[in-house]
Each structure stands twice: as C-alpha cells, then as structure tokens.
Amino acid sequence: MNLRGSQEYLTPILWEQGKLIVQPSQPNPRSEDLPSNEPRSIPQPIPVEPKPMPPPPIIEQQTTNKTDDLSSERGVNYTKLRDLLAGGEWKKADEETLAVMLQATSRETEGYLDIESIENFPCTDLRTIDQLWVEYSDGRFGFSVQKRIVQSVGGEPGKYDREIYLKFAERVGWLVYEKKWLVLREENWTDYPDLTFNPKAPEGHLPYLYPKMGLRVIEGYRTLLIDDSRQYLSLNTLLSRRDL
C-alpha cells in the first residue's frame, strides 16, 4: 500500500485483483472542530418590532342640523319665543306668546284677542307657535295638546258647555276644587302668578293666554271675570281650528 497526499489528507491507494481502489480521504480533525468544554453562546433571536396597525377608517356621520320653522304670514319674528322655550323660560315664553299673537293680529293696542281675531288668526303663525311649544316641552304643552284634552272631555266646536269647560280647566291645572262643608265644593281658579311654569305642570297647562281672550284682565290676574261663556267660546274657537 502506497500513501500519497499531504499530511492533512492521506489517500490510501490499494490494489485488489489488479484494480486500483481509492478510499475517500478522511480529513484530520481541526482544533476548532474539536469539542470544547466551554459553554457556547446561544444566539439570541433578533427582536422584530410589530408593524403598527393602520388607523381605523374614518366613518363620516351624517348629521342634520335641526332648524325650527319660524314662518310667519305677517312678518312676526319668532326667534325670541323659540329661544325662551329652548332655555326653559316658561313664564317669559308664555308672555311672549301673547305678545306675538297680538302682533300677528295687530291688536297690540287692545291688549287682548277677541273671537274675530282668533277666527282670522293666520294659519302659518298658529302652527309655528304651536309647534315650538310642543317641540320644546316634549309634547306636554301647546295649543294642539289642549285641543286634544278638550276633545277628550267632550268639547264640541262652537258650543258652550260650562261643565266641559270646568272639566278641561281642572285637567290642565287651572282650576282646583276645594271641599267646603260636607258636600259643597268651591271653585278655586289659579291666578296667573300661581301657575306652574315648569315641565312638571299638568299636561296642557301652558300656554295660558285665555284670560286675555274675550275679556280684559287687570295686571295679568284672572280677577275680572266679565263673561265666563265668552271666555270659553274664545278658547273653544282657537282649539277648534283645523290647522292645529
């Protein structure tokens, strides 16, 4: 057997039965390949920062800016009435309601509404006033609310019935009965300053301008009752309007 090659790789050459057999060379182990007792450092994984999530899509919300209908056939400005109702100034709003209704009927000098002016009150203005009251009281106050109550107690358009009027006034909190003796009841009508000017008032309590319809009132008090039937007819005339 002859050995050929360098010291690092020795290639044995064998002859067997006339054939040359070359065995694969085996490399000598290198120092760096020898096992070492020193602990090897374990490669640490390279931290990968997570990709930031894309921002959520912006969904445009459709908002509708609510605007109140302040239409008027007579050029009346209802902005003040709207602002008073929106601010919960119920007493001032009640006073402003009478003021704009007198303006719409050109009766500022008289200071009250008669049956004729009520019958001819402009439809657009009546709806504007009523819708403002209904909207800002969450459906508790307004002429249309009072109309529904009158009808619920049996009121009929153009017909005077004092019992119906008393039932309506009691329902809306304008009239309170006080027991006197055993059987008799005394009618106690609420004066204007004693009304309940807040949302806790009975349904239909406001607006309260009827003492200034069909009769004159001294300094806002319901103390001068000229004709009860005339006042109820004025009330019934207004609440019988088809535009409510």
C-alpha positions as a Markdown table, in Angstrom:
| # | Residue | x | y | z |
|---|---|---|---|---|
| 1 | Met | 0.0 | 0.0 | 0.0 |
| 2 | Asn | 1.4 | 3.3 | -1.0 |
| 3 | Leu | 0.3 | 6.6 | 0.7 |
| 4 | Arg | 0.0 | 9.7 | -1.3 |
| 5 | Gly | -1.1 | 13.1 | -0.4 |
| 6 | Ser | -0.1 | 15.8 | 2.1 |
| 7 | Gln | 0.0 | 15.4 | 5.8 |
| 8 | Glu | -3.5 | 16.8 | 6.1 |
| 9 | Tyr | -5.1 | 14.4 | 3.7 |
| 10 | Leu | -3.6 | 11.0 | 3.2 |
| 11 | Thr | -5.1 | 9.0 | 0.4 |
| 12 | Pro | -4.5 | 5.3 | 0.6 |
| 13 | Ile | -4.2 | 3.5 | -2.7 |
| 14 | Leu | -4.9 | -0.2 | -2.7 |
| 15 | Trp | -4.6 | -2.7 | -5.3 |
| 16 | Glu | -7.0 | -5.5 | -5.3 |
| 17 | Gln | -7.1 | -8.1 | -8.0 |
| 18 | Gly | -5.5 | -5.8 | -10.4 |
| 19 | Lys | -7.8 | -2.9 | -9.7 |
| 20 | Leu | -6.9 | 0.4 | -8.1 |
| 21 | Ile | -9.1 | 1.2 | -5.2 |
| 22 | Val | -9.0 | 4.7 | -3.8 |
| 23 | Gln | -10.6 | 5.2 | -0.5 |
| 24 | Pro | -12.2 | 8.6 | 0.3 |
| 25 | Ser | -9.8 | 10.7 | 2.2 |
| 26 | Gln | -10.6 | 11.5 | 5.8 |
| 27 | Pro | -9.7 | 15.0 | 6.9 |
| 28 | Asn | -7.8 | 15.4 | 10.1 |
| 29 | Pro | -9.9 | 17.0 | 12.7 |
| 30 | Arg | -9.1 | 20.7 | 13.2 |
| 31 | Ser | -8.7 | 22.3 | 16.5 |
| 32 | Glu | -11.7 | 24.4 | 16.0 |
| 33 | Asp | -13.8 | 21.3 | 15.3 |
| 34 | Leu | -12.8 | 19.6 | 18.5 |
| 35 | Pro | -15.4 | 19.5 | 21.2 |
| 36 | Ser | -14.8 | 22.2 | 23.9 |
| 37 | Asn | -15.8 | 22.3 | 27.5 |
| 38 | Glu | -16.5 | 26.0 | 27.3 |
| 39 | Pro | -20.2 | 26.8 | 27.0 |
| 40 | Arg | -21.2 | 28.0 | 23.7 |
| 41 | Ser | -23.3 | 31.2 | 23.5 |
| 42 | Ile | -26.8 | 30.6 | 22.2 |
| 43 | Pro | -27.7 | 33.1 | 19.5 |
| 44 | Gln | -30.5 | 35.3 | 20.6 |
| 45 | Pro | -33.4 | 35.9 | 18.3 |
| 46 | Ile | -33.4 | 39.3 | 16.7 |
| 47 | Pro | -36.4 | 41.2 | 18.1 |
| 48 | Val | -38.8 | 42.3 | 15.4 |
| 49 | Glu | -40.9 | 45.2 | 16.1 |
| 50 | Pro | -44.6 | 44.6 | 15.2 |
| 51 | Lys | -45.8 | 46.7 | 12.3 |
| 52 | Pro | -48.1 | 49.4 | 13.5 |
| 53 | Met | -51.8 | 48.8 | 12.9 |
| 54 | Pro | -53.4 | 51.0 | 10.3 |
| 55 | Pro | -55.7 | 53.6 | 11.8 |
| 56 | Pro | -59.4 | 52.7 | 11.7 |
| 57 | Pro | -61.2 | 54.1 | 8.8 |
| 58 | Ile | -62.9 | 57.4 | 9.5 |
| 59 | Ile | -66.7 | 57.0 | 9.1 |
| 60 | Glu | -68.4 | 60.2 | 8.2 |
| 61 | Gln | -71.5 | 60.5 | 10.3 |
| 62 | Gln | -74.4 | 62.2 | 8.6 |
| 63 | Thr | -75.6 | 64.9 | 11.0 |
| 64 | Thr | -78.6 | 67.0 | 10.3 |
| 65 | Asn | -78.7 | 70.4 | 11.8 |
| 66 | Lys | -82.2 | 70.8 | 13.0 |
| 67 | Thr | -83.7 | 74.2 | 12.3 |
| 68 | Asp | -87.0 | 75.3 | 13.7 |
| 69 | Asp | -89.7 | 76.5 | 11.3 |
| 70 | Leu | -90.3 | 80.2 | 12.3 |
| 71 | Ser | -92.5 | 81.0 | 9.3 |
| 72 | Ser | -95.0 | 83.9 | 9.6 |
| 73 | Glu | -97.6 | 85.3 | 7.2 |
| 74 | Arg | -97.4 | 88.7 | 9.0 |
| 75 | Gly | -93.7 | 89.1 | 9.3 |
| 76 | Val | -93.6 | 88.3 | 13.0 |
| 77 | Asn | -90.2 | 87.3 | 14.4 |
| 78 | Tyr | -90.5 | 84.1 | 16.5 |
| 79 | Thr | -86.8 | 83.9 | 17.4 |
| 80 | Lys | -87.3 | 85.2 | 20.9 |
| 81 | Leu | -90.1 | 82.8 | 21.6 |
| 82 | Arg | -88.0 | 79.9 | 20.3 |
| 83 | Asp | -85.0 | 80.9 | 22.5 |
| 84 | Leu | -87.1 | 81.3 | 25.6 |
| 85 | Leu | -88.7 | 77.9 | 25.2 |
| 86 | Ala | -85.3 | 76.3 | 24.4 |
| 87 | Gly | -83.9 | 77.9 | 27.6 |
| 88 | Gly | -86.8 | 76.7 | 29.7 |
| 89 | Glu | -88.0 | 80.2 | 30.5 |
| 90 | Trp | -91.6 | 79.1 | 30.5 |
| 91 | Lys | -93.2 | 82.2 | 32.1 |
| 92 | Lys | -91.4 | 84.6 | 29.8 |
| 93 | Ala | -92.3 | 82.3 | 26.8 |
| 94 | Asp | -95.9 | 82.4 | 27.9 |
| 95 | Glu | -95.8 | 86.2 | 27.9 |
| 96 | Glu | -94.0 | 86.3 | 24.6 |
| 97 | Thr | -96.7 | 84.1 | 23.1 |
| 98 | Leu | -99.4 | 86.6 | 23.8 |
| 99 | Ala | -97.1 | 89.4 | 22.5 |
| 100 | Val | -96.5 | 87.7 | 19.1 |
| 101 | Met | -100.2 | 86.8 | 18.8 |
| 102 | Leu | -101.2 | 90.4 | 19.4 |
| 103 | Gln | -98.7 | 91.4 | 16.8 |
| 104 | Ala | -99.9 | 88.9 | 14.3 |
| 105 | Thr | -103.5 | 90.2 | 14.7 |
| 106 | Ser | -102.5 | 93.9 | 15.0 |
| 107 | Arg | -104.1 | 94.2 | 18.4 |
| 108 | Glu | -101.2 | 95.4 | 20.5 |
| 109 | Thr | -103.3 | 98.5 | 21.5 |
| 110 | Glu | -106.3 | 96.5 | 22.7 |
| 111 | Gly | -104.0 | 94.1 | 24.6 |
| 112 | Tyr | -106.3 | 91.0 | 24.2 |
| 113 | Leu | -107.7 | 88.8 | 21.5 |
| 114 | Asp | -111.4 | 88.8 | 20.6 |
| 115 | Ile | -113.2 | 86.0 | 18.8 |
| 116 | Glu | -113.0 | 87.6 | 15.4 |
| 117 | Ser | -109.2 | 87.9 | 15.7 |
| 118 | Ile | -108.9 | 84.3 | 16.8 |
| 119 | Glu | -111.0 | 83.1 | 13.9 |
| 120 | Asn | -108.9 | 85.1 | 11.4 |
| 121 | Phe | -105.6 | 84.3 | 13.1 |
| 122 | Pro | -103.0 | 83.4 | 10.3 |
| 123 | Cys | -102.7 | 79.6 | 9.9 |
| 124 | Thr | -98.9 | 79.6 | 9.4 |
| 125 | Asp | -98.3 | 81.7 | 12.5 |
| 126 | Leu | -100.6 | 79.5 | 14.6 |
| 127 | Arg | -98.8 | 76.4 | 13.5 |
| 128 | Thr | -95.4 | 78.0 | 14.2 |
| 129 | Ile | -96.3 | 78.9 | 17.7 |
| 130 | Asp | -97.9 | 75.6 | 18.5 |
| 131 | Gln | -95.0 | 73.5 | 17.1 |
| 132 | Leu | -92.5 | 75.5 | 19.1 |
| 133 | Trp | -94.4 | 74.8 | 22.3 |
| 134 | Val | -94.8 | 71.1 | 21.5 |
| 135 | Glu | -91.2 | 70.6 | 20.4 |
| 136 | Tyr | -89.5 | 72.2 | 23.4 |
| 137 | Ser | -91.9 | 70.8 | 26.0 |
| 138 | Asp | -91.5 | 67.2 | 24.7 |
| 139 | Gly | -95.2 | 67.2 | 23.8 |
| 140 | Arg | -96.6 | 68.4 | 27.1 |
| 141 | Phe | -97.6 | 72.0 | 26.2 |
| 142 | Gly | -99.1 | 73.7 | 23.2 |
| 143 | Phe | -102.5 | 74.5 | 21.6 |
| 144 | Ser | -102.7 | 71.2 | 19.9 |
| 145 | Val | -102.2 | 69.4 | 23.2 |
| 146 | Gln | -105.0 | 71.5 | 24.8 |
| 147 | Lys | -107.2 | 70.8 | 21.8 |
| 148 | Arg | -106.8 | 67.0 | 22.4 |
| 149 | Ile | -107.8 | 67.4 | 26.0 |
| 150 | Val | -110.9 | 69.5 | 25.2 |
| 151 | Gln | -112.0 | 66.8 | 22.8 |
| 152 | Ser | -111.3 | 64.1 | 25.4 |
| 153 | Val | -113.7 | 65.7 | 27.9 |
| 154 | Gly | -116.5 | 66.1 | 25.3 |
| 155 | Gly | -115.9 | 69.6 | 23.9 |
| 156 | Glu | -117.6 | 70.5 | 20.6 |
| 157 | Pro | -116.6 | 73.3 | 18.3 |
| 158 | Gly | -118.6 | 76.5 | 18.7 |
| 159 | Lys | -120.7 | 75.1 | 21.5 |
| 160 | Tyr | -120.6 | 76.5 | 25.1 |
| 161 | Asp | -120.9 | 74.0 | 27.9 |
| 162 | Arg | -119.7 | 75.2 | 31.2 |
| 163 | Glu | -119.3 | 71.7 | 32.6 |
| 164 | Ile | -117.0 | 70.8 | 29.8 |
| 165 | Tyr | -115.0 | 74.0 | 30.4 |
| 166 | Leu | -114.7 | 73.2 | 34.1 |
| 167 | Lys | -113.5 | 69.6 | 33.3 |
| 168 | Phe | -110.9 | 70.9 | 30.9 |
| 169 | Ala | -109.7 | 73.6 | 33.3 |
| 170 | Glu | -109.4 | 71.0 | 36.1 |
| 171 | Arg | -107.4 | 68.6 | 33.8 |
| 172 | Val | -104.9 | 71.2 | 32.8 |
| 173 | Gly | -104.5 | 72.5 | 36.4 |
| 174 | Trp | -106.1 | 75.9 | 36.0 |
| 175 | Leu | -109.0 | 75.0 | 38.4 |
| 176 | Val | -108.8 | 73.4 | 41.8 |
| 177 | Tyr | -111.8 | 72.3 | 43.8 |
| 178 | Glu | -111.7 | 72.8 | 47.5 |
| 179 | Lys | -114.1 | 70.9 | 49.7 |
| 180 | Lys | -116.3 | 73.1 | 51.8 |
| 181 | Trp | -118.5 | 71.7 | 54.5 |
| 182 | Leu | -119.6 | 68.1 | 53.6 |
| 183 | Val | -120.9 | 68.3 | 50.1 |
| 184 | Leu | -120.2 | 71.6 | 48.6 |
| 185 | Arg | -117.1 | 72.3 | 46.5 |
| 186 | Glu | -115.6 | 75.7 | 46.0 |
| 187 | Glu | -114.0 | 76.6 | 42.6 |
| 188 | Asn | -110.5 | 77.9 | 43.1 |
| 189 | Trp | -109.2 | 79.4 | 39.9 |
| 190 | Thr | -105.4 | 79.7 | 39.7 |
| 191 | Asp | -104.2 | 83.3 | 39.3 |
| 192 | Tyr | -101.5 | 83.9 | 36.7 |
| 193 | Pro | -98.6 | 84.3 | 39.1 |
| 194 | Asp | -99.5 | 81.0 | 40.8 |
| 195 | Leu | -99.3 | 78.9 | 37.7 |
| 196 | Thr | -96.7 | 76.1 | 37.4 |
| 197 | Phe | -94.1 | 77.4 | 35.0 |
| 198 | Asn | -92.1 | 74.2 | 34.6 |
| 199 | Pro | -92.3 | 70.8 | 32.9 |
| 200 | Lys | -93.8 | 69.2 | 36.0 |
| 201 | Ala | -97.1 | 71.1 | 35.4 |
| 202 | Pro | -100.1 | 69.1 | 34.2 |
| 203 | Glu | -100.3 | 68.3 | 30.5 |
| 204 | Gly | -101.7 | 71.2 | 28.6 |
| 205 | His | -101.0 | 73.7 | 31.4 |
| 206 | Leu | -99.4 | 76.1 | 29.0 |
| 207 | Pro | -99.7 | 78.4 | 27.2 |
| 208 | Tyr | -102.1 | 80.3 | 29.4 |
| 209 | Leu | -103.4 | 83.3 | 27.5 |
| 210 | Tyr | -107.1 | 82.6 | 27.7 |
| 211 | Pro | -107.8 | 85.2 | 30.4 |
| 212 | Lys | -106.8 | 87.7 | 27.7 |
| 213 | Met | -109.2 | 86.3 | 25.1 |
| 214 | Gly | -112.7 | 87.7 | 25.1 |
| 215 | Leu | -112.3 | 89.7 | 28.3 |
| 216 | Arg | -110.0 | 92.1 | 29.9 |
| 217 | Val | -107.8 | 91.2 | 32.9 |
| 218 | Ile | -106.3 | 93.6 | 35.4 |
| 219 | Glu | -102.5 | 93.3 | 35.6 |
| 220 | Gly | -102.4 | 89.6 | 34.5 |
| 221 | Tyr | -104.7 | 88.4 | 37.2 |
| 222 | Arg | -107.8 | 86.4 | 36.4 |
| 223 | Thr | -109.8 | 88.5 | 38.8 |
| 224 | Leu | -112.2 | 90.3 | 36.5 |
| 225 | Leu | -114.4 | 87.7 | 35.0 |
| 226 | Ile | -116.9 | 89.6 | 32.8 |
| 227 | Asp | -118.4 | 86.7 | 30.9 |
| 228 | Asp | -117.4 | 83.1 | 31.6 |
| 229 | Ser | -119.2 | 81.8 | 28.4 |
| 230 | Arg | -117.4 | 84.4 | 26.3 |
| 231 | Gln | -114.0 | 83.2 | 27.5 |
| 232 | Tyr | -114.8 | 79.6 | 26.9 |
| 233 | Leu | -116.1 | 80.4 | 23.4 |
| 234 | Ser | -112.8 | 82.2 | 22.7 |
| 235 | Leu | -110.9 | 79.1 | 24.0 |
| 236 | Asn | -113.1 | 76.7 | 22.0 |
| 237 | Thr | -112.8 | 78.9 | 18.9 |
| 238 | Leu | -109.0 | 78.7 | 19.0 |
| 239 | Leu | -108.8 | 75.0 | 19.8 |
| 240 | Ser | -111.3 | 74.2 | 17.1 |
| 241 | Arg | -109.0 | 75.4 | 14.4 |
| 242 | Arg | -108.3 | 72.7 | 11.8 |
| 243 | Asp | -104.7 | 73.9 | 11.4 |
| 244 | Leu | -103.9 | 72.5 | 14.9 |
